[in-house]
Amino acid sequence: MPRVNRTIVLSLLVISSSVFLLFQLYYYRKYVGKAGPHILSRTGHLTSSDVQWQTVKKFLALAQRFRLPMFLADTAALGLLSQDALRQRDRQVREPHCSFLCTDRPITSFAVYANLWKYDPGFLLAAEQKGFELLQLRGEDPRLASLDTLSGEEIPLHFLLRLNGHVIQVVFLYERSGNYLWHGALRLRAHADRSFAPFKMLDYGRHAGVYDRPQLVLTVLDGLDVQVPHNISRFLSEQRHARFLECRYRDAHNFLQLFPDDSSAAAVDFRRKAKSLLHVAARTLALLDIPFWLSSGTCLGWFRQCGIISYSRDVDVGIFIRDFRWDIVAAFRNAGLSLKHKFGKVEDSLELSFVSDDVKLDIFFFYEDGDIVWNGGTQAKSGKKFK
């Protein structure tokens, strides 16, 4: 039997071990060592989660390169965030898998403050070079519309970027004069590709929306640096109730052509005082976290002529009785208004009237009765009640 050369055997073992170690190193660097998830299916192909993460990663890298201050506005992803995740925002956290950004939805939504957006064709070119397809959606700027100017210039409203079947939605938030943020509705032009994205699944764009400016914090999600709203629950609540109705300037213009506004000094002074009073009422109720709406003649004035009806002589708002709190009276007093009338009872047709600078604010409380909603009224002289 031939003798085995120990040197040859040892050399073969060393070579085999080296090859195996090199293979392990290659596998680790390709599939494990990179930050973030690389989840492979049993067939060895990238999963939908991995596609989503890779798409978001490329998009955020582009945004950082061009200094675009995006923040995560995706309702599904924000809903997955916990306070524990936020408390880790100052650490270099590397998630073991895609926990937050991979939502099993074909869309991820981001928002950007439009006043910080500087149109740079280099961004769109770089996105194209990364493989993104782009659909730009524009619309008229409502900040330029008025009773005198019925249409404004076009501005970007939404960007949709598609890569490997996954869509990134960028929502442009514009500052409005009431110190709130606004985004426009998403409307496709006649020639637009309606198969570009699952439009019915978009978080934003079915209608215009408004938001308070959120405070943002930088955190690490699934290995990526991402800005998110600090108060996520409040932002999500606003998103659910953010529908915005623009004043119908064209209809108002036509109405005022037939019935011109009173331009007397007294009428102009009343409209100024009424708007100021409405601002105070809105601010006071917001501090109490009580929702309200324009009611009666004040609502009619906004709907019909985009303004205050000068001969109405008061301001009217409505509140559901379930939201009534006795500290409403104290809050309005602290805001400089005095209580003029209190009609009815909490359980029966309550109405409060305040006055400021000779203009009255009427707060009507609305009661729910099955599928009917009603508010009460009281005749001051007789005390007779009306429903």
DAFENSUL-V846684 format. One record per backbone hydrogen bond with DSSP energy under -1.0 kcal/mol. CO is the residue of the C=O (numbers start at 1). NH is the residue of the N-H. E is the energy in kcal/mol with one decimal. If there is no record, write none. Layout:
co=CO nh=NH e=E
co=CO nh=NH e=E
This chain:
co=5 nh=9 e=-2.1
co=6 nh=10 e=-2.6
co=7 nh=11 e=-2.2
co=8 nh=12 e=-2.5
co=9 nh=13 e=-2.4
co=10 nh=14 e=-2.3
co=11 nh=15 e=-2.5
co=12 nh=16 e=-2.6
co=13 nh=17 e=-2.6
co=14 nh=18 e=-2.3
co=15 nh=19 e=-2.4
co=16 nh=20 e=-2.4
co=17 nh=21 e=-2.5
co=18 nh=22 e=-2.6
co=19 nh=23 e=-2.3
co=20 nh=24 e=-2.2
co=21 nh=25 e=-2.4
co=22 nh=26 e=-2.5
co=23 nh=27 e=-2.6
co=24 nh=28 e=-2.6
co=25 nh=29 e=-2.5
co=26 nh=30 e=-2.3
co=27 nh=31 e=-2.6
co=28 nh=32 e=-1.6
co=28 nh=33 e=-4.9
co=39 nh=47 e=-1.5
co=41 nh=44 e=-1.8
co=45 nh=41 e=-2.5
co=47 nh=51 e=-2.2
co=48 nh=52 e=-2.4
co=49 nh=53 e=-2.5
co=50 nh=54 e=-2.8
co=51 nh=55 e=-2.3
co=52 nh=56 e=-2.5
co=53 nh=57 e=-2.6
co=54 nh=58 e=-2.3
co=55 nh=59 e=-2.3
co=56 nh=60 e=-2.8
co=57 nh=61 e=-2.0
co=58 nh=62 e=-1.8
co=59 nh=63 e=-2.5
co=60 nh=64 e=-2.5
co=61 nh=65 e=-2.1
co=62 nh=66 e=-2.0
co=63 nh=68 e=-3.2
co=68 nh=70 e=-2.2
co=71 nh=111 e=-2.4
co=74 nh=78 e=-2.7
co=75 nh=79 e=-1.9
co=82 nh=86 e=-1.5
co=83 nh=87 e=-2.2
co=86 nh=89 e=-1.8
co=88 nh=91 e=-2.0
co=91 nh=93 e=-1.8
co=97 nh=99 e=-1.4
co=101 nh=103 e=-1.0
co=106 nh=167 e=-2.6
co=108 nh=169 e=-2.5
co=109 nh=73 e=-2.0
co=109 nh=74 e=-1.1
co=110 nh=171 e=-2.6
co=111 nh=71 e=-2.2
co=112 nh=173 e=-2.7
co=113 nh=116 e=-1.6
co=114 nh=117 e=-1.2
co=120 nh=123 e=-1.7
co=121 nh=125 e=-2.2
co=122 nh=126 e=-2.7
co=123 nh=127 e=-2.4
co=124 nh=128 e=-2.0
co=125 nh=129 e=-2.3
co=126 nh=130 e=-1.5
co=127 nh=132 e=-2.5
co=128 nh=131 e=-1.4
co=133 nh=162 e=-2.7
co=135 nh=160 e=-2.3
co=137 nh=157 e=-2.8
co=137 nh=158 e=-2.0
co=139 nh=155 e=-3.0
co=141 nh=144 e=-1.4
co=149 nh=146 e=-3.6
co=153 nh=141 e=-2.8
co=155 nh=139 e=-2.1
co=157 nh=172 e=-2.2
co=158 nh=137 e=-2.7
co=159 nh=170 e=-3.0
co=160 nh=135 e=-2.5
co=161 nh=168 e=-3.3
co=162 nh=133 e=-2.5
co=163 nh=166 e=-2.3
co=166 nh=163 e=-2.7
co=167 nh=108 e=-2.1
co=168 nh=161 e=-2.6
co=169 nh=110 e=-3.2
co=170 nh=159 e=-2.0
co=171 nh=112 e=-2.4
co=173 nh=114 e=-3.1
co=174 nh=182 e=-2.6
co=176 nh=179 e=-1.8
co=180 nh=176 e=-2.7
co=181 nh=211 e=-2.3
co=182 nh=174 e=-3.0
co=183 nh=209 e=-2.0
co=189 nh=192 e=-1.4
co=193 nh=196 e=-1.3
co=197 nh=199 e=-1.9
co=198 nh=201 e=-2.3
co=199 nh=202 e=-1.4
co=205 nh=186 e=-3.1
co=208 nh=244 e=-2.4
co=209 nh=183 e=-2.4
co=211 nh=181 e=-3.1
co=215 nh=230 e=-3.7
co=217 nh=228 e=-2.5
co=219 nh=226 e=-2.8
co=221 nh=224 e=-2.0
co=224 nh=221 e=-2.8
co=226 nh=219 e=-2.9
co=227 nh=72 e=-3.2
co=228 nh=217 e=-2.6
co=230 nh=232 e=-1.0
co=231 nh=235 e=-2.0
co=232 nh=236 e=-2.7
co=233 nh=237 e=-2.0
co=234 nh=238 e=-2.6
co=235 nh=239 e=-2.4
co=236 nh=240 e=-1.6
co=237 nh=241 e=-1.1
co=242 nh=210 e=-1.3
co=247 nh=249 e=-1.7
co=248 nh=252 e=-2.5
co=249 nh=253 e=-2.8
co=250 nh=254 e=-2.1
co=251 nh=255 e=-2.4
co=252 nh=256 e=-2.7
co=253 nh=257 e=-1.3
co=254 nh=258 e=-1.1
co=255 nh=259 e=-2.8
co=264 nh=268 e=-2.5
co=265 nh=269 e=-2.3
co=266 nh=270 e=-2.2
co=267 nh=271 e=-2.4
co=268 nh=272 e=-1.9
co=269 nh=273 e=-2.3
co=270 nh=274 e=-3.0
co=271 nh=275 e=-2.2
co=272 nh=276 e=-2.0
co=273 nh=277 e=-2.5
co=274 nh=278 e=-2.3
co=275 nh=279 e=-2.0
co=276 nh=280 e=-2.0
co=277 nh=281 e=-2.5
co=278 nh=282 e=-2.6
co=279 nh=283 e=-2.4
co=280 nh=284 e=-2.6
co=281 nh=285 e=-2.5
co=282 nh=286 e=-1.9
co=283 nh=287 e=-1.8
co=284 nh=288 e=-1.2
co=285 nh=290 e=-2.7
co=293 nh=318 e=-2.8
co=295 nh=298 e=-1.2
co=295 nh=299 e=-1.3
co=296 nh=300 e=-2.2
co=297 nh=301 e=-2.3
co=298 nh=302 e=-1.8
co=299 nh=303 e=-2.7
co=300 nh=304 e=-3.0
co=301 nh=305 e=-2.0
co=301 nh=307 e=-1.7
co=302 nh=306 e=-1.4
co=309 nh=312 e=-1.6
co=315 nh=362 e=-3.1
co=316 nh=295 e=-1.9
co=317 nh=364 e=-2.6
co=318 nh=293 e=-1.7
co=319 nh=366 e=-2.7
co=320 nh=323 e=-2.0
co=321 nh=324 e=-1.7
co=325 nh=328 e=-1.8
co=326 nh=329 e=-1.0
co=327 nh=331 e=-2.3
co=328 nh=332 e=-2.3
co=329 nh=333 e=-2.1
co=330 nh=334 e=-2.5
co=331 nh=335 e=-1.0
co=332 nh=337 e=-2.6
co=333 nh=336 e=-1.8
co=338 nh=355 e=-2.0
co=341 nh=353 e=-2.4
co=343 nh=351 e=-2.2
co=345 nh=348 e=-1.4
co=348 nh=345 e=-2.6
co=350 nh=365 e=-1.4
co=351 nh=343 e=-2.7
co=352 nh=363 e=-3.4
co=353 nh=340 e=-3.4
co=353 nh=341 e=-1.5
co=354 nh=361 e=-3.3
co=355 nh=338 e=-1.9
co=356 nh=359 e=-1.8
co=359 nh=356 e=-2.3
co=360 nh=315 e=-2.6
co=361 nh=354 e=-2.7
co=362 nh=317 e=-2.3
co=363 nh=352 e=-2.1
co=364 nh=319 e=-2.2
co=366 nh=321 e=-2.7
co=367 nh=374 e=-2.5
co=369 nh=372 e=-1.6
co=372 nh=369 e=-3.6
co=374 nh=367 e=-3.6
co=377 nh=386 e=-3.4
co=379 nh=383 e=-3.0
co=384 nh=379 e=-3.1
co=386 nh=377 e=-2.5
